């Protein structure tokens, strides 16, 4: 839809008629809806994420509504923030192939580059983008690559299990063959019986990618650890 004010900087959201615009006074609009005030820069990543920076030095990543028409509050909304330095600006966000059938599913990089007032460029890996890349790898059975990314960004390795326990259990032989001894030991030492997708990353199932099986019951005390190692974790 149309913007409520004149916005020298604007962008059109993919697969929709919504215009995102930034006024000279720092008001960021999603159509006629105000996203925030004090905004210094913004960028769209496919039809899944809206990234923007604030005068106070905050970088925000917002998961857009699946319909792509609103960024209003709701239980499915994700808003990840990180305080970096006042006056920062977005310089680069991951590119998405324009010929992809579903642009958001083609996110293969989590690097976001920002510039701080003194001129330095800094690379940030927002957690939602990291998990989007990991989710895509896991959906293609690339557990070793996913583990490397999770380890590099210090994300709970339980994601490897909780992404889809059934898929991991059914392909456990291939999983073990793919892993080095060091990575396998690290994985076994790290996994626990708490479903981190439900506790740490409740937005994980809403990230771009194929829908995951619905979890209807919590993991039992003997759950993930017992299934993989053959004995409960003490």
Protein Blocks (a to p, Z undefined) as FASTA:
>chain_A
ZZfbdcfbacddehiabdcdddfkopacehjacfbghiabdcdehjlbccdddfkopacd
ddddfklpaccdcfkbccddddfbehiacfbdcdddfkbfblmlmpcbfbdcdddfkopa
cddddfklmmmmmmmmmmnopaklmmmmmmmnopafklmmmmommlmmmmmmmmmmmpcf
klmmmmmmmpccbdfklmmmmmlmmpgcddddddfbdcdfklmmmmmnopacZZ
